[in-house]
Amino acid sequence: MIRELVVISGKGGTGKTSVAASFACLSQNKVIADCDVDAADMHLVLRPDPVHSEIFESGMKAWIDRDACSSCGECLHYCRFDAISDDFVVDGISCEGCGVCAHFCPAGAIEMRNHASGEWFVSDTHCGPLVHARLGIAEGNSGKLVTLIKKKAREIAQEKGYDLVIVDGSPGTGCPVIATISGASLVLVVTEPTVSGIHDLQRVLNLTRHFNVRAAVCVNKADINPDNVAEIREFCSVNEVPVAGAIPYDMDVTRAQIAGKSVVEYSSGPAAAEIRKIWEEMKHAVG
């Protein structure tokens, strides 16, 4: 059976990708999936070598046939996104694909076409296969792309006989996160001992509870505010969520990022040591 360990966070900047990249380097027989498709950065650490890529199509955009266009201006009147210029050219970024212009065009000169909103890749890395993606500027439907990436990662795991998929998820509680945790064996929520970190941790744990997904918590930069760490532990205890570990503040984490390496590859310091302990716990819990 293929197990799926998902690393998420209630807010950005908690160290989620640093933890997920370290897990990727510590684990064996796995596929890695970067499902933070709106701001993918796992590739900065794993330095992937793409072996396959495909265009990701999502939604539709208007296209105007200038030969058929009568320049009547009806599309300009009905477009609420100002996506059509005075010379009847569609701005692909502004167009929301609603189709109103095509519906009301008396000349039938406007066609709604499938839109390429990004690209997804299968790559080789020194830590194993990586499935990742790149969305274009102002593109949406990232939940659909997350689902595609997870599906492909599971297919690769099945083909290679691997039993684990390690997923770097999106921050927050929106559609990409819901798509990311769907079907997960275990979710590790990385948080920090700040007011916003605690608030967003509570929100994301409510989300995992709603979808009946097992969760554990990891506190990053734990020594910057012991009182808030105690509050996090109390909240997790009351809600029966295990705290897998507390990573101390360590400048080697920043140095590893600058060097383009995972924390456990770069350092043997206190942060790396705690991440290794957390991985051992996750390895047993996810099984």
N, C-alpha and C positions, 0 to 999 in steps of 0.2 A: 504494500500500500504506500502510495506517495503522500508524505506528510508535507505540510506547508507552514513555515514559521514566518509570520509577518511582523515587521518592525514599523511602528507608527508613532506619531506624537500629536498631542493636542494643539501644538503651536509650532511654528518654524523656529529653527535655531537651537533646538534642545540637544542636538548631537545624534539624532536618529540615524543619519547616513553613516556617521563615524562608527556607530555600534554595528549597523548592518554590514558594512564593509569588513569590519573585523571578524564578524561571524562567518562571512564568505571565505575569508582566508583561513580560518581555523577549522572549518568543516570539511568533510570528505564526501564524495559521491553526491553532488548536489548541482542544481541549476540555480542561477541567480537571476532575479527579475527586478528591474528598477521600474516600479509602478508610480513613482512621483513624476508623471509625464509632463506636468505643467512646468516643472523646474528640475528636470533630471540632472543629477550630478554624480551618480555612482561611477560614471565613466572617467571622472577626474581622478579617481583612486585606482580603478581596476585597469585603466588604459586598454580598452578593448580593441581588438582587430576584427572588423566586421567581415563576416563570411556570407551573409545573406541580408538583403534589405527589400522592403516593399513599401509602396505608397499607401498611406492610410487615408481612405476617403470617408468623409463624414459630412452629412448635410448637403445642401445644394446652394448654388449661387446663380444669379441671373446673368444671362448673356444676350446681348442685343445684336441682331443681324442688321448691320447698317444698310445693306442693300434693300432690305424689306421695310426698314424704318421710315415712317412718313414725317418724322420730327414734329408730331402733333403736341407733344409735351404731356400727355396723359400720365406717363410713368413718373415724370417729375412731380406731378400733382399728388399722386397717391403714395409715393415712397416716403415713409416716415423716418427713414434713416439717412436721408440725403446721400444715398449711395450712387446716384446717377448724376453725371455731370451735364452741363448745358449742351455739350456736343454728343450726348447720349452714349457715354462710355461708363460701364459699371465699375465702381471701386470695390474690389474683392474683399477688402478689410471691413468696409462699412456695411456691405450687403449682409443682411441677416438670413437670407434665403426664404423669406416668408411667401414669396410668389405672387404678391398682390399686383406688382407691375405686369407680370405675364398674364394674369387673369384679366386685367382691364385694357391691355394693349389692343386697340381696334385693328391694327395691321397684323397682329399675330407675329410680331417681329422679335418677341422676347421668349427665350427658352431657358428653362431651369435645368442646369447641368450638375452632375455629381462633382463634388468639390474635394480636391486633394488638400487636406488640412495638416498633413504631417508625414512622417516616415517612421517605420519601425525596423529594428535590426536584430539579428542574431550574431553574436560576436564570440570570439575566443578570448579568454583572459588567462592570466597566470593562476587564477583561483577557480577556473572552470567556465562553462558556458554562461553567457550573459544575454538576456533578452531585454532590450531597452528601446526607447523611442524618442522622437523629437517632434514636438508640435510647433506649428508656425505661429507667427505673431497674431494675437487676438483670436486664436482658434478655440473652439469649444469641443464638447462631446468627449472630454477626457475620460469619463467613466467607461465609455464604450471601448476606448483604446486600452485602458487598464485591463478590462475583461479579455481583450484579444491577447495582450502580453502574458497574462496569467495562463491562458489556454495554451499558448505556444510553449511556455516554460514547462508546463505539465507534459505536453507531448514529447518534448526533448527528454525529460526525465524518464518517461516510459520507454522511449526508444533506446536510451543508453543504460537502462536498468538502474537508474539512480532512485533513491528513496526520499529525497528531500528537495524542497524548493525554498530558498531564502528570498524573501520579498522586502524590498525597501519601499515603504508606502508613502502616501502623501500626508502632510500635516493637516490638522483640522478635523472636521466631521462631515464634510460635504460628499457629493456623489462619488468622486474618485476614491475616497476613503471607504465608503460603503462597498464599492466594487472590489477594493483591495482586500478587505477582510472577509468577503463572501467565500465560504468554503475553507477558511483557514483552520488548521489544526490548533494553532496557538498564536495569540497576538501579544507581542511585547510592546508596552507603551513606555516610551522614553519621555521623562518629564524633568523639570528643574525646580528647585525650591524657591520659587518666586510666586507672587500673588497671581499673576497671569498663568504661570505654569500649573498651579494648583487648580485654578478655575477650569482651564482647558483639559486637564487630566480628568476631572470629574465629568465633563461633557463627553469625552471620548470613551470613558468607561461605561457611561450610560448607553452609548451607542453599541458597544460590544455586548452589553447585557441585553439590549433590545433584540439583537440578532442572534443571541444565544451562542456567542463565540467565547471560548476560554481566553482569559487575559491574565497577564502578569505585568508588574511595573518595575521599571528601572529608574532610579533617581540619578541624574547626571549633575556634576559640579556640586555634589552633596554637602561639601564642607563650607559653602559660602553662606548658608543660613540653616544652622541645626534646628532652630525652632520650627521652620517650615518643613524640614524633613520629618520632624516628629508629627506634624499635622498630616503629612502625606501618609505616614505609616499608620496613624490612627484611622484615617479615612479608609485605607485599604483593609485594615483589620476588621472594621465594622462591616465592610461590604464583602468580606471573604475573598479578597484579591491578593495573591501572594506578591511580596516585594522581593524581586530576584536579586537585587543588589543595589549598591550606592557607589557611584564612580566619583572619586575625588577630583577636584580641580587640578589640572595638570597641563602646564604649558607645552608638553610634548604632543598633546592633541593638536594644537595649532601648528606646531612644527611639522607634524606628520602631514597635515593638510597642505602646507606650503611645499613639502617634498613630493606630494602626490602619492602618498602611501597610506595604508591603513595604520591605525594606532598600534596594533599588535605586531606589525611588520617593522615599524619604525622604532619602537621603544620597548623597554622592559620595566618601565617606571610604574608608579602606583595606578594610574588609569588603565594601562594595558593589563596589569595583573588582575584588576577587578573585572575587566571585560572578559578575561579568560575564565574567571570563576563563574561569571554569569552565563557564559557559553556552555560550560559544563552542566549547569543547572537546566538551561534551555534544552540542551541535547537530550537529557533524560525526560524532561517534561513534555516535549513535543511528541515523543514516541508513545 
